[in-house]
Amino acid sequence: VDRVLARRGFEIGVREAIGAILRYVVISLGALVILQAAGIDLTSLNVLVGAIGVGLGFGLQNITSNFFSGLILLFERPIRIGDRVEIAGCVGEVREIAARATTLVTDENVAIIVPNSQFVSERVVNWSRPGTLTAYLIPFYVSHTSDPELVRQALLAAAGRHRDVLQQPAPEVEFVEAGLGALRFQLQVWSREHLKTAGTLKSDLNFEVWRQLVSAGVTIAPAHGAMALGVPLVQ
C-alpha cells in the first residue's frame, strides 16, 4: 500500500481497498495451507465447520454486515480516507476504513469508531464532495425596529472584509422570517479554505457582523425575543 501501489500513482482509497482484499486472501489461503501441512483432513471437518458456520451466522450477524459493508465502502468509495464527513451528529475526518469499522477523527482530535454498516444504511454528509468549494449559512436575529436594508448591507460588508470569503460565488443575504420575537436574516458565504475549520470562519464573521451592525445603528434582538424563537441571539 505505502510502497508498491503508492509509487504507481493509485489514489489512497484504491490503495487501501486493494491492500485490504489482498490481506484477507493471504490470511485465508495461509490458514488452509497450515492446516493441510499439519496433516488435518479438511473434508472430515465439513460437518463440524457447517454447524459452526450456522451458529456464527446467527451470532455474528452484525460483524458480517459490517465486514461486507466495509467491502462496499472500499469498492464504491462513497467516502474516502481524508474526507470530512458527518454521520449521526458526528463530524470528523476519515482516517481508516477497516474490516469492521471506520475511524473518524474530530476537530478535538478525538477518534470515533463508527460501524461500517452505518455508512451504508444511514444518511451520510460528505463535506469533501464534490470539491473543496463549500457554502456556509449563518443566521442572525435583529429587532423589529431595524431597517432590513441596513442589515443586508452590514452582513454583506462583513462578508466582504473576510479574506477567505469568495466573491464568486458572491455572498448573499436572505430575509428569512419576520417572527414574533425578531427579524431573522441568513448570511450565505462560500469558501475553499475552511473545510476543517468552519467554526473559525463563522466566529470571525460573527465578530465582524456585530461590529458592522453596531456601527450601522442596528438593534440586536432582545434576549427574551430570541429565546422565544428557541434560538440564540447570534449563531
C-alpha positions, 0 to 999 in steps of 0.5 A: 500500500505505502510502497508498491501501489503508492509509487504507481500513482493509485489514489489512497482509497484504491490503495487501501481497498486493494491492500485490504482484499489482498490481506484477507486472501493471504490470511485465508489461503495461509490458514488452509495451507497450515492446516493441510501441512499439519496433516488435518483432513479438511473434508472430515471437518465439513460437518463440524465447520457447517454447524459452526458456520450456522451458529456464527451466522446467527451470532455474528450477524452484525460483524458480517454486515459490517465486514461486507459493508466495509467491502462496499465502502472500499469498492464504491468509495462513497467516502474516502480516507481524508474526507470530512464527513458527518454521520449521526451528529458526528463530524470528523475526518476519515482516517481508516476504513477497516474490516469492521469499522471506520475511524473518524477523527474530530476537530478535538482530535478525538477518534470515533469508531463508527460501524461500517454498516452505518455508512451504508444504511444511514444518511451520510454528509460528505463535506469533501464532495464534490470539491473543496468549494463549500457554502456556509449559512449563518443566521442572525436575529435583529429587532423589529425596529431595524431597517432590513436594508441596513442589515443586508448591507452590514452582513454583506460588508462583513462578508466582504472584509473576510479574506477567505470569503469568495466573491464568486460565488458572491455572498448573499443575504436572505430575509428569512422570517419576520417572527414574533420575537425578531427579524431573522436574516441568513448570511450565505458565504462560500469558501475553499479554505475552511473545510476543517475549520468552519467554526473559525470562519463563522466566529470571525464573521460573527465578530465582524457582523456585530461590529458592522451592525453596531456601527450601522445603528442596528438593534440586536434582538432582545434576549427574551425575543430570541429565546422565544424563537428557541434560538440564540441571539447570534449563531 
